[in-house]
Amino acid sequence: MIEINKNYNESNLETMAKMPDNFIDLTITSPPYDNLRNYNGYSFDFEKIAKELYRVTKQGGVVVWVVGDATIKGSETGTSFKQALFFKSIGFNLHDTMMYRKINYIPLTHNRYEQEFEYMFVLSKGKPKTFNPIMVECKTKGSKTNGRTFYQTNSQNIPTEGHKNDAVKEYKQKGNVWEIPTNAGTKGHPAQFPEQLANDHIISWSNEGDLVYDPFMGSGTTAKMSILNNRNWIGSEISSEYCDIIEERIKKAWEEKRKEKDLQAGTIFGNEM
């Protein structure tokens, strides 16, 4: 039986072979793609991994697949779209095509506009069982609709005519293009997953106590943010060099979590006094 809250220094296919069917609530990962990143020379069988992810994902579970494309001989490869379509062909729903926009992308010299985003394909096994939307403040909150008729959806998701001159609400659901600064990179790892990106997907598609998996654990960001958000987790990382980085970040995350609990306990005790 597989242990949870552990990173496995092996291929993700080996790790998933230990898992029973319908085991994982949420997968968040960013695989190496199109040789854009140097992951110590390791390669992976995408189709086998995708099929195993479908098997181990619970009904209603979600896979967040963050990926981009290389440009070869003047043409983007389209690997991202090919992978999304393959996921659909084996049973996943393409629940949402999101984008991760890099606020501080690295400018290069091209005869085209600079690449500043990656796709975040949100794939679900059936209808997602969990969605905790992140809310953002409306820029025009409190203002009126100037007498215009607008349309909204009711609890049955049926369009209904809104009221003229209604005030704009204070908050709305965040859109599906997320602007997040890129990480400078953990020492010894070329492409650290942004913590905010992992954090926000964990919050959105899982609940406390759920099990989160990262088949390409890299520098351990998914594990760290799972710990801080009270989720269980499992990781796979074939590079032993990167596993050392993961273990160090996990240790620090548990220390941070312990300090947080101690602070909360002290606050409660102080209030009682």
C-alpha positions in Angstrom: 0.0 0.0 0.0 1.3 3.4 -0.9 2.2 5.9 1.9 0.8 9.4 1.8 2.7 12.7 2.6 5.8 11.3 1.0 7.8 12.0 -2.1 9.0 9.0 -4.1 12.3 9.0 -5.8 11.2 7.1 -8.9 9.3 7.5 -12.1 5.6 8.6 -11.7 4.5 5.4 -13.4 6.2 3.4 -10.7 4.4 5.5 -8.0 1.0 5.3 -9.7 1.4 1.5 -10.1 1.2 1.4 -6.2 -2.1 3.4 -6.2 -5.5 1.8 -6.3 -8.2 3.1 -8.7 -10.0 6.3 -7.8 -7.4 7.4 -5.2 -6.4 11.0 -5.9 -8.6 14.1 -5.4 -6.4 16.6 -7.3 -3.2 16.4 -9.4 -1.2 19.6 -10.0 1.9 19.5 -12.1 4.0 21.1 -14.8 5.8 18.5 -16.8 9.0 19.1 -18.8 7.9 19.8 -22.4 9.4 20.0 -25.8 12.9 20.0 -24.4 12.4 23.6 -23.2 13.6 22.7 -19.7 16.7 20.7 -18.7 15.5 18.0 -16.2 18.7 16.1 -15.9 18.2 14.3 -19.2 15.1 12.3 -18.1 12.2 11.7 -20.5 8.7 10.5 -19.9 5.9 8.6 -21.8 3.1 11.1 -21.8 0.3 8.7 -23.0 1.0 6.1 -20.4 1.1 8.8 -17.7 -2.2 10.3 -18.9 -3.9 6.9 -18.8 -2.6 6.2 -15.3 -3.7 9.6 -14.1 -7.2 8.9 -15.3 -7.2 5.5 -13.5 -6.0 6.9 -10.1 -8.1 10.1 -10.2 -11.4 9.9 -8.2 -14.7 10.5 -9.9 -15.1 14.2 -9.7 -11.4 14.7 -9.3 -9.3 17.2 -11.2 -5.9 17.3 -13.0 -4.3 20.7 -13.5 -1.8 20.3 -16.3 0.5 23.3 -16.8 2.3 23.3 -20.1 3.6 25.4 -23.0 5.2 24.9 -26.4 8.6 25.2 -28.0 9.2 27.0 -31.3 11.0 24.8 -33.7 12.0 26.0 -37.2 9.7 29.0 -36.8 6.6 27.1 -35.8 5.2 26.4 -32.4 4.9 22.6 -31.8 1.3 22.6 -30.6 2.2 19.9 -28.1 0.0 21.5 -25.4 -3.1 21.1 -27.6 -2.2 17.6 -28.6 -1.9 16.6 -24.9 -5.2 18.3 -24.0 -7.0 16.4 -26.9 -5.4 13.1 -25.8 -6.7 13.6 -22.2 -10.2 14.1 -23.7 -9.9 11.0 -25.8 -9.2 8.8 -22.7 -12.2 10.1 -20.8 -11.2 13.4 -19.1 -13.4 16.5 -19.6 -11.5 19.6 -20.6 -13.3 21.6 -17.8 -11.4 24.8 -18.4 -8.5 26.2 -20.5 -6.8 28.6 -18.2 -3.7 30.7 -18.7 -0.8 31.5 -16.4 0.5 34.9 -17.4 4.0 35.6 -16.3 4.2 39.2 -15.0 8.0 39.3 -15.2 8.7 37.1 -18.3 12.1 37.1 -19.7 12.3 39.2 -22.9 14.0 37.5 -25.9 14.8 38.7 -29.4 12.1 37.4 -31.8 10.3 38.5 -34.9 7.0 38.0 -33.0 5.5 39.2 -29.7 7.1 37.8 -26.5 5.8 34.6 -25.0 4.4 35.5 -21.6 2.0 32.7 -20.7 1.5 28.9 -20.3 -1.7 26.9 -20.6 -3.3 25.5 -17.5 -5.6 22.7 -18.6 -8.1 21.9 -15.9 -9.2 18.3 -16.6 -11.9 16.6 -14.7 -13.1 13.0 -14.3 -16.8 13.7 -14.7 -18.1 16.9 -13.1 -15.7 18.4 -10.5 -16.9 17.6 -7.0 -15.1 20.6 -5.6 -14.9 24.2 -6.7 -14.0 26.9 -4.1 -13.8 30.0 -6.3 -11.3 32.7 -5.5 -13.0 36.1 -5.3 -11.6 39.4 -6.4 -12.7 42.9 -5.8 -14.8 44.6 -8.5 -13.1 47.7 -9.8 -16.5 49.4 -10.3 -18.1 48.1 -7.0 -21.0 50.2 -5.9 -21.5 52.0 -9.2 -24.9 51.8 -11.0 -25.6 50.0 -14.3 -26.8 53.3 -15.8 -30.2 52.0 -16.6 -29.0 49.3 -18.8 -30.6 45.9 -18.8 -28.2 43.1 -18.1 -28.5 39.3 -17.7 -27.4 37.0 -15.0 -28.0 33.3 -14.1 -30.3 32.0 -11.4 -29.7 29.0 -9.1 -30.8 26.7 -12.0 -28.2 28.3 -14.3 -31.0 29.8 -16.5 -30.4 33.3 -17.9 -32.7 35.9 -16.3 -33.1 39.6 -16.9 -31.4 41.7 -14.2 -32.7 44.8 -12.6 -32.0 48.2 -14.1 -29.8 50.5 -12.0 -28.6 47.7 -9.7 -25.3 48.4 -8.0 -22.2 46.5 -9.0 -21.3 43.9 -6.4 -18.2 44.3 -4.3 -16.6 40.9 -5.3 -16.7 38.6 -8.3 -15.1 35.3 -9.2 -11.5 35.5 -10.4 -11.1 35.1 -14.2 -9.2 32.2 -15.8 -6.1 34.2 -16.7 -3.9 34.3 -13.7 -1.1 36.9 -13.5 1.6 35.5 -11.3 5.3 36.5 -11.0 7.7 33.8 -12.0 10.1 32.4 -9.4 13.8 33.2 -9.6 14.3 29.5 -9.2 15.3 27.3 -6.3 19.1 26.7 -6.2 19.7 23.5 -8.1 16.4 23.5 -10.0 15.8 25.3 -13.3 12.1 26.0 -13.1 10.5 26.2 -9.7 6.7 26.1 -9.8 5.2 29.4 -8.6 3.9 29.0 -5.0 0.9 31.2 -5.6 -0.1 29.2 -8.7 0.0 25.9 -6.8 -1.7 27.5 -3.7 -4.6 28.9 -5.7 -5.3 25.6 -7.6 -5.1 23.6 -4.3 -7.7 26.0 -2.7 -9.9 26.0 -5.8 -10.2 22.3 -6.6 -9.7 20.5 -3.2 -10.8 20.7 0.4 -8.8 20.2 3.6 -7.9 16.5 4.1 -8.0 15.8 0.4 -5.1 14.0 -1.4 -3.0 16.0 -3.9 -0.5 14.4 -6.3 2.3 15.9 -8.3 3.8 13.4 -10.8 6.7 15.8 -11.6 7.4 17.1 -8.1 10.5 19.1 -9.2 11.5 21.4 -6.4 8.5 20.4 -4.1 6.2 23.4 -4.4 3.0 21.3 -4.6 4.0 19.4 -1.5 4.8 22.6 0.4 1.6 24.4 -0.5 -0.4 21.2 0.3 1.1 21.1 3.8 0.4 24.8 4.4 -3.2 24.3 3.2 -3.9 21.2 5.3 -4.0 18.7 2.4 -2.4 15.3 2.2 0.0 14.8 -0.7 2.1 12.4 -2.7 5.0 13.3 -5.0 7.0 11.5 -7.7 10.5 12.8 -8.7 12.9 10.7 -10.7 15.9 12.9 -10.1 17.6 12.2 -6.8 19.3 15.6 -7.0 15.9 17.3 -7.0 14.6 15.0 -4.2 17.2 16.6 -1.9 15.7 20.0 -2.6 12.2 18.6 -2.1 13.0 17.2 1.3 14.5 20.4 2.5 11.5 22.4 1.4 9.1 19.9 3.0 11.0 20.2 6.3 10.7 24.0 6.2 7.0 23.8 5.4 6.3 21.6 8.4 8.3 24.0 10.6 6.3 26.9 9.2 3.1 25.0 9.9 4.1 24.2 13.4 4.9 27.8 14.2 1.5 28.8 12.8 -0.2 26.3 15.1 1.8 27.5 18.1 0.9 31.1 17.3 -2.8 30.3 16.9 -2.7 28.3 20.2 -1.0 31.3 21.9 -3.6 33.7 20.6 -6.5 31.5 21.8 -4.9 31.1 25.2 -4.3 34.9 25.4 -7.9 35.6 24.5 -9.2 33.2 27.2 -7.0 35.0 29.8 
